[in-house]
Amino acid sequence: MDQNFQPLGFGPADILLPRAGTDMTKWAVVACDQFTSQPEYWQAVEDTVGDAPSALRLILPEARLGDVDVADHIAAINAAMERYLAGGMFQTLEDALLYVERTQSDGKVRRGLVGMVDLEQYDFTPGSGALVRATEGTVLDRIPPRTRVRRDAPIELPHVMLLIDDPEGTVIEPLAAERDSMETVYDFALQQGGGHLRGWQVPRTAYPRLSGALAALADPALPEEKYGLPGAAPMLFAVGDGNHSLAAAKACWEDRKRTLSPEQRRTDPARYALAEVVNSHDDALTFAPIHRCLFGVDPGAVLSALLAYYPGAYLGAGEGHTIRYAWAGGSGAVTVPAPSSQLAVGTLQAFLDDYFKHHSGRLDYIHGHETAETLGHQEGAIAFLLPAMGKEQLFKTVMADGVLPRKTFSMGHARDKRYYVEARRIR
């Protein structure tokens, strides 16, 4: 990795792109962890791709993880990778960064920077002081299926999105003004209503500015100056999407580096993983709350238990964490003063985890305020309606609490998740 970028944990990569003349709409495929309960979506992708070269042949959709022949799927993926490499399917952009613009399904344009992340600088352990950290708890049993795909793979196509806290727009936004002077590397419509994607190769003359702007965001003084957290280690990147893919890459690297000399460890391609960096303050990036609905419960008893769990909590809105609710008996709010968690969702989830240790019922995580409220009005149900997390809260919360509570927020519609386009050799 470029020496100016090495301390930052992210920098240029030798990026593989399909050769000229490839049908990029058929090539690009949405992240594997989307539409897991909608096999018709993946069948539509199959129908669109047909026999054309496609990233579909290089990834394992989670919708197929339960197939009895999943081992055959993985073997076919690795064979396709080797076949594409041997057949000259890829062109290589050496030591490259790509500036990308994604026109989402809502018409908004999201900007990003594609390069590679140093797995030595990433840690998903809650409370880690690494420069690259997970935002939510990592579910360890979701890692092995991904490591099985990566372990023998000659190339990678992760869907990792890293977020930076850059309200002044110092890193990515200046590239938008320079794009007309850059070389366009792709420009095409994404299949299945995914919008449109354009990419440009960033000139190397821009590298010093980019590394300098990233270094400023990693200033050790910022945790106290910006977030009021004295003594906290700086966090440059928060993993917004694809954390389990990155965790699988980390696991594979930890296994591999045991076989390498110290010198080999510094340059081995498996030490890195492709990722797209996005400014958390990008207007196109939305943080939508995920609400909680309880079914098969006595709503009044649940509210009483919540008030008892937090001494000093009271019905009504006030200072502290205010959590609104809806049930067949009406709607209202509970306020927990002087909460220990940074976010209301953390306050609520701690109670719910304890509640279901001692009571029956079912908890579900619901997207959409109206949907959650409607479900809450059913008999034997109650919905807790959570506020959206402010973008300015993300980094502070992860640094203060270790990780966000599970299912804290959703980042955009499923069709707007990252598509697989770029690849990189990992051995």
C-alpha positions as CSV (number, residue, x, y, z in Angstrom):
1,M,0.0,0.0,0.0
2,D,1.1,3.6,-0.7
3,Q,3.3,4.8,2.2
4,N,1.1,7.9,2.7
5,F,-2.0,5.8,3.1
6,Q,-0.5,2.9,5.1
7,P,-1.0,4.4,8.6
8,L,-4.6,5.2,7.7
9,G,-5.7,1.6,7.1
10,F,-7.1,2.4,3.6
11,G,-5.5,3.2,0.3
12,P,-5.1,2.4,-3.4
13,A,-5.4,-1.2,-4.7
14,D,-4.7,-3.1,-7.9
15,I,-8.4,-3.2,-8.9
16,L,-9.8,-5.7,-11.4
17,L,-12.6,-4.6,-13.7
18,P,-14.3,-6.6,-16.5
19,R,-12.6,-6.1,-19.9
20,A,-14.0,-3.6,-22.4
21,G,-17.2,-4.8,-24.1
22,T,-18.6,-6.6,-21.1
23,D,-22.3,-6.0,-20.5
24,M,-21.9,-4.3,-17.1
25,T,-25.6,-4.4,-16.3
26,K,-25.4,-8.2,-16.4
27,W,-22.1,-8.2,-14.6
28,A,-23.0,-6.1,-11.5
29,V,-25.0,-7.9,-8.8
30,V,-26.4,-6.6,-5.5
31,A,-24.9,-7.6,-2.2
32,C,-25.3,-11.3,-1.3
33,D,-27.1,-10.6,2.0
34,Q,-30.1,-8.9,0.4
35,F,-33.4,-10.4,-0.5
36,T,-32.7,-13.5,1.5
37,S,-36.4,-14.4,1.8
38,Q,-37.2,-13.5,-1.8
39,P,-35.8,-16.2,-4.0
40,E,-37.8,-14.7,-6.9
41,Y,-35.4,-11.7,-6.8
42,W,-32.4,-14.0,-7.4
43,Q,-34.2,-15.9,-10.0
44,A,-34.8,-12.7,-11.8
45,V,-31.1,-12.0,-11.7
46,E,-30.4,-15.5,-13.1
47,D,-32.9,-14.8,-15.9
48,T,-31.2,-11.4,-16.7
49,V,-27.7,-12.8,-16.6
50,G,-28.2,-16.0,-18.6
51,D,-24.8,-17.2,-19.9
52,A,-23.2,-13.8,-19.8
53,P,-20.1,-13.1,-17.7
54,S,-21.3,-11.9,-14.3
55,A,-20.3,-11.4,-10.7
56,L,-23.3,-13.6,-10.0
57,R,-21.0,-16.6,-10.7
58,L,-18.4,-15.3,-8.2
59,I,-20.6,-14.8,-5.1
60,L,-22.9,-16.9,-3.0
61,P,-26.3,-15.3,-2.3
62,E,-27.3,-15.9,1.3
63,A,-30.7,-17.0,0.0
64,R,-28.8,-20.2,-1.1
65,L,-26.9,-20.9,2.1
66,G,-29.4,-23.4,3.1
67,D,-29.2,-25.4,-0.1
68,V,-28.1,-29.0,0.4
69,D,-25.5,-28.6,-2.3
70,V,-24.0,-25.4,-1.0
71,A,-20.5,-27.0,-1.1
72,D,-21.0,-27.5,-4.8
73,H,-22.0,-23.8,-5.2
74,I,-18.7,-22.8,-3.5
75,A,-16.6,-25.1,-5.6
76,A,-18.3,-23.6,-8.7
77,I,-17.6,-20.1,-7.6
78,N,-13.9,-20.8,-7.1
79,A,-13.8,-22.6,-10.5
80,A,-15.5,-19.6,-12.2
81,M,-12.9,-17.2,-10.6
82,E,-10.1,-19.3,-12.1
83,R,-11.8,-19.5,-15.4
84,Y,-12.4,-15.8,-15.6
85,L,-8.8,-15.1,-14.7
86,A,-7.4,-17.6,-17.2
87,G,-9.7,-16.3,-19.9
88,G,-8.6,-12.7,-19.7
89,M,-11.9,-11.5,-18.3
90,F,-10.3,-8.7,-16.3
91,Q,-8.2,-5.6,-16.9
92,T,-6.1,-4.3,-14.0
93,L,-6.0,-0.8,-12.7
94,E,-2.8,-0.7,-10.8
95,D,-2.4,1.3,-7.5
96,A,-5.9,2.7,-8.1
97,L,-8.6,4.6,-6.3
98,L,-12.0,4.9,-7.9
99,Y,-14.4,7.8,-7.4
100,V,-18.0,6.5,-7.8
101,E,-21.4,8.0,-8.0
102,R,-24.4,5.8,-7.4
103,T,-27.8,7.2,-8.5
104,Q,-30.1,5.4,-6.1
105,S,-33.6,4.1,-6.7
106,D,-34.9,7.3,-5.1
107,G,-33.0,9.5,-7.5
108,K,-30.4,10.7,-5.0
109,V,-26.7,10.5,-5.8
110,R,-24.4,8.8,-3.3
111,R,-20.6,9.4,-3.7
112,G,-17.9,7.0,-2.7
113,L,-14.2,6.1,-2.9
114,V,-13.2,2.6,-3.7
115,G,-9.8,1.2,-2.5
116,M,-8.6,-1.4,-0.1
117,V,-8.7,-1.6,3.7
118,D,-5.9,-3.0,5.8
119,L,-7.2,-5.9,7.9
120,E,-4.5,-5.3,10.4
121,Q,-6.2,-2.0,11.2
122,Y,-9.7,-3.6,11.5
123,D,-11.2,-5.1,14.7
124,F,-14.8,-6.0,15.3
125,T,-14.3,-6.6,19.0
126,P,-16.6,-4.2,21.0
127,G,-14.5,-1.6,22.7
128,S,-11.6,-2.0,20.3
129,G,-9.4,1.1,19.7
130,A,-8.7,0.1,16.0
131,L,-8.9,2.7,13.3
132,V,-11.5,0.5,11.5
133,R,-14.4,-0.8,13.7
134,A,-17.7,-2.5,13.4
135,T,-20.7,-0.4,14.2
136,E,-22.9,-3.3,15.4
137,G,-22.3,-6.6,17.2
138,T,-20.7,-9.2,15.0
139,V,-22.6,-12.5,14.9
140,L,-19.8,-15.1,15.0
141,D,-21.8,-17.9,13.4
142,R,-22.4,-15.8,10.3
143,I,-18.6,-15.7,9.6
144,P,-17.9,-19.4,8.7
145,P,-20.1,-19.5,5.5
146,R,-18.2,-16.5,4.2
147,T,-14.8,-17.9,5.1
148,R,-15.6,-21.1,3.1
149,V,-16.1,-19.0,0.0
150,R,-13.0,-16.8,0.5
151,R,-10.5,-19.4,1.8
152,D,-9.7,-21.0,-1.6
153,A,-10.7,-18.0,-3.7
154,P,-8.1,-16.4,-6.0
155,I,-10.0,-13.1,-6.1
156,E,-12.4,-11.2,-3.8
157,L,-15.6,-9.1,-4.4
158,P,-16.7,-7.8,-1.0
159,H,-19.6,-5.4,-0.6
160,V,-18.0,-3.6,2.3
161,M,-19.0,0.1,2.9
162,L,-16.9,2.1,5.3
163,L,-18.2,5.4,6.7
164,I,-16.2,8.5,7.6
165,D,-17.4,11.3,9.9
166,D,-16.6,14.2,7.6
167,P,-19.3,16.9,8.0
168,E,-17.1,19.5,6.2
169,G,-16.8,17.2,3.1
170,T,-13.0,17.3,3.0
171,V,-12.3,13.8,1.5
172,I,-14.7,12.6,-1.1
173,E,-16.7,15.7,-2.1
174,P,-13.8,17.6,-3.8
175,L,-13.5,14.7,-6.2
176,A,-17.0,15.6,-7.6
177,A,-15.6,18.9,-8.9
178,E,-12.7,17.1,-10.6
179,R,-14.5,14.2,-12.2
180,D,-14.6,15.8,-15.7
181,S,-10.8,15.6,-15.8
182,M,-10.7,12.0,-14.7
183,E,-10.9,8.8,-16.9
184,T,-14.3,7.2,-16.8
185,V,-14.0,3.5,-16.1
186,Y,-17.7,2.5,-16.1
187,D,-21.1,4.1,-16.6
188,F,-24.2,1.8,-16.7
189,A,-27.6,1.0,-15.4
190,L,-27.8,-1.4,-12.5
191,Q,-30.2,-4.3,-12.9
192,Q,-33.4,-5.0,-11.0
193,G,-34.2,-1.4,-10.3
194,G,-30.8,-0.7,-8.6
195,G,-30.3,2.7,-10.2
196,H,-27.2,3.8,-12.1
197,L,-23.5,3.6,-11.4
198,R,-20.6,5.7,-12.7
199,G,-16.9,5.4,-11.8
200,W,-13.7,7.4,-12.5
201,Q,-10.1,6.6,-11.8
202,V,-8.7,9.1,-9.4
203,P,-5.4,10.7,-10.7
204,R,-2.4,10.0,-8.5
205,T,-1.8,13.7,-8.2
206,A,-4.9,13.7,-5.9
207,Y,-3.4,11.1,-3.5
208,P,-1.5,13.5,-1.2
209,R,-4.7,15.6,-0.7
210,L,-6.8,12.5,0.0
211,S,-4.3,10.9,2.5
212,G,-3.9,14.3,4.2
213,A,-7.7,14.8,4.5
214,L,-8.1,11.3,6.0
215,A,-5.2,11.8,8.4
216,A,-6.9,14.9,9.7
217,L,-10.0,12.9,10.5
218,A,-7.8,10.4,12.5
219,D,-6.2,13.2,14.6
220,P,-5.8,11.7,18.2
221,A,-7.2,15.0,19.6
222,L,-10.5,14.7,17.8
223,P,-12.3,12.2,20.2
224,E,-12.1,14.8,23.0
225,E,-12.5,18.0,20.8
226,K,-15.3,16.6,18.5
227,Y,-17.1,14.1,20.7
228,G,-16.3,15.1,24.3
229,L,-14.6,11.7,24.9
230,P,-11.2,12.3,26.5
231,G,-8.9,9.4,26.3
232,A,-10.8,7.6,23.6
233,A,-8.8,6.2,20.6
234,P,-9.6,7.8,17.3
235,M,-11.8,5.9,14.9
236,L,-11.4,6.8,11.2
237,F,-13.7,4.2,9.6
238,A,-17.0,2.7,10.8
239,V,-18.2,-0.4,8.9
240,G,-21.6,0.6,7.6
241,D,-22.3,-2.5,5.5
242,G,-20.6,-5.8,4.9
243,N,-19.2,-6.2,8.3
244,H,-19.5,-10.0,8.3
245,S,-17.7,-10.1,4.9
246,L,-14.9,-8.1,6.4
247,A,-14.8,-10.2,9.5
248,A,-14.5,-13.3,7.3
249,A,-11.6,-11.7,5.4
250,K,-10.0,-11.0,8.8
251,A,-10.4,-14.6,9.9
252,C,-8.9,-15.9,6.7
253,W,-6.0,-13.4,7.0
254,E,-5.3,-14.4,10.6
255,D,-5.1,-18.1,9.5
256,R,-2.9,-17.2,6.5
257,K,-0.4,-14.9,8.2
258,R,0.6,-17.7,10.7
259,T,2.3,-19.3,7.7
260,L,4.1,-16.2,6.5
261,S,7.3,-14.4,7.5
262,P,7.2,-10.9,8.9
263,E,8.3,-9.5,5.5
264,Q,5.7,-11.5,3.6
265,R,3.0,-10.3,6.0
266,R,3.6,-6.7,5.0
267,T,2.9,-7.3,1.3
268,D,0.6,-10.4,1.1
269,P,-2.5,-9.4,-0.9
270,A,-4.7,-11.4,1.6
271,R,-4.0,-8.8,4.2
272,Y,-6.3,-6.4,2.5
273,A,-9.9,-6.2,1.4
274,L,-11.8,-4.1,-1.1
275,A,-14.1,-1.5,0.3
276,E,-16.0,1.7,-0.6
277,V,-15.7,4.7,1.6
278,V,-18.7,6.9,2.0
279,N,-19.2,10.1,4.0
280,S,-21.8,9.4,6.7
281,H,-23.0,13.0,6.0
282,D,-23.7,12.4,2.4
283,D,-27.3,13.6,1.7
284,A,-28.1,10.5,-0.2
285,L,-27.3,8.2,2.8
286,T,-30.2,7.8,5.1
287,F,-30.3,6.3,8.6
288,A,-33.8,4.9,9.2
289,P,-34.7,3.6,12.7
290,I,-35.7,0.0,13.2
291,H,-38.7,-0.3,15.6
292,R,-39.5,-3.1,18.0
293,C,-42.8,-4.9,18.1
294,L,-43.8,-7.4,20.8
295,F,-46.4,-10.0,20.2
296,G,-48.2,-12.4,22.5
297,V,-47.7,-10.2,25.5
298,D,-49.8,-8.1,28.0
299,P,-49.0,-4.5,26.8
300,G,-49.8,-3.0,30.2
301,A,-47.6,-5.5,32.0
302,V,-44.7,-4.7,29.5
303,L,-45.0,-1.0,30.3
304,S,-45.0,-1.6,34.0
305,A,-41.9,-3.8,33.7
306,L,-40.1,-1.1,31.7
307,L,-40.9,1.5,34.4
308,A,-39.7,-0.9,37.1
309,Y,-36.5,-1.8,35.1
310,Y,-35.4,1.8,35.1
311,P,-36.1,3.4,38.5
312,G,-37.0,7.0,38.0
313,A,-38.6,6.3,34.6
314,Y,-42.1,7.8,34.0
315,L,-44.9,7.9,31.6
316,G,-44.8,10.9,29.3
317,A,-42.2,12.8,27.3
318,G,-39.4,14.6,29.1
319,E,-35.6,15.0,29.5
320,G,-33.6,11.8,28.8
321,H,-34.5,9.0,26.4
322,T,-38.1,9.3,25.4
323,I,-39.5,6.0,23.8
324,R,-42.9,6.2,22.2
325,Y,-45.3,3.2,22.1
326,A,-48.5,2.2,20.5
327,W,-50.9,-0.6,21.5
328,A,-54.6,-1.4,21.3
329,G,-55.2,0.7,24.4
330,G,-53.8,3.8,22.8
331,S,-50.3,5.4,22.5
332,G,-47.9,7.4,24.6
333,A,-44.3,7.7,25.7
334,V,-42.0,6.5,28.5
335,T,-39.0,8.7,29.5
336,V,-35.9,7.3,31.1
337,P,-33.9,10.1,32.7
338,A,-30.1,10.1,32.9
339,P,-29.7,7.0,30.7
340,S,-26.4,5.2,30.6
341,S,-26.6,4.4,26.9
342,Q,-25.9,7.0,24.2
343,L,-29.1,6.1,22.2
344,A,-32.7,5.4,23.1
345,V,-32.5,2.1,21.2
346,G,-29.8,1.0,23.6
347,T,-31.9,1.9,26.6
348,L,-34.9,0.0,25.2
349,Q,-32.9,-3.1,24.0
350,A,-31.3,-3.6,27.4
351,F,-34.8,-3.8,28.9
352,L,-36.1,-6.1,26.2
353,D,-33.2,-8.5,26.4
354,D,-33.9,-8.8,30.2
355,Y,-37.7,-9.0,29.8
356,F,-37.6,-12.0,27.4
357,K,-35.4,-13.9,29.8
358,H,-38.3,-14.1,32.1
359,H,-41.4,-13.8,30.0
360,S,-42.9,-15.5,26.9
361,G,-43.8,-13.7,23.7
362,R,-42.1,-12.7,20.5
363,L,-40.0,-9.8,19.5
364,D,-39.7,-8.6,15.9
365,Y,-37.7,-5.7,14.3
366,I,-39.8,-3.6,12.0
367,H,-38.9,-1.1,9.3
368,G,-41.3,1.8,8.8
369,H,-43.1,3.9,11.5
370,E,-46.6,3.3,10.1
371,T,-46.1,-0.5,9.7
372,A,-44.8,-0.8,13.3
373,E,-47.7,1.3,14.7
374,T,-50.3,-0.7,12.9
375,L,-48.8,-4.0,14.2
376,G,-48.7,-2.5,17.7
377,H,-52.4,-1.8,17.7
378,Q,-53.2,-5.5,17.4
379,E,-54.5,-7.3,20.5
380,G,-51.7,-8.8,22.6
381,A,-49.1,-6.6,21.0
382,I,-47.2,-3.4,21.6
383,A,-44.9,-1.4,19.4
384,F,-42.0,0.7,20.6
385,L,-41.4,3.5,18.1
386,L,-37.8,4.7,18.1
387,P,-36.3,8.0,16.8
388,A,-33.9,8.1,14.0
389,M,-30.3,8.2,15.0
390,G,-28.6,11.4,14.0
391,K,-25.6,10.9,11.8
392,E,-23.5,12.9,14.2
393,Q,-24.2,10.2,16.9
394,L,-22.8,7.3,15.0
395,F,-19.1,7.7,15.7
396,K,-19.5,9.0,19.2
397,T,-21.8,6.1,20.2
398,V,-19.4,3.4,18.8
399,M,-16.5,5.0,20.6
400,A,-18.4,5.4,23.9
401,D,-20.4,2.2,24.0
402,G,-18.2,-0.2,21.9
403,V,-20.8,-1.0,19.3
404,L,-24.4,0.0,18.6
405,P,-27.2,-2.2,19.8
406,R,-28.2,-4.7,17.2
407,K,-30.8,-3.5,14.6
408,T,-30.2,0.1,15.4
409,F,-30.6,1.5,11.9
410,S,-31.0,0.6,8.3
411,M,-28.9,2.3,5.7
412,G,-31.1,2.7,2.7
413,H,-33.3,0.4,0.7
414,A,-32.2,-3.1,-0.2
415,R,-32.0,-2.2,-3.9
416,D,-29.6,0.6,-3.0
417,K,-27.0,-1.6,-1.3
418,R,-23.6,-1.9,-2.8
419,Y,-23.3,-3.9,-6.1
420,Y,-20.4,-6.1,-6.9
421,V,-18.4,-4.5,-9.7
422,E,-14.7,-4.4,-8.8
423,A,-12.6,-7.3,-7.8
424,R,-9.0,-7.8,-6.5
425,R,-6.5,-10.7,-6.4
426,I,-6.0,-12.1,-2.9
427,R,-3.4,-14.7,-3.8
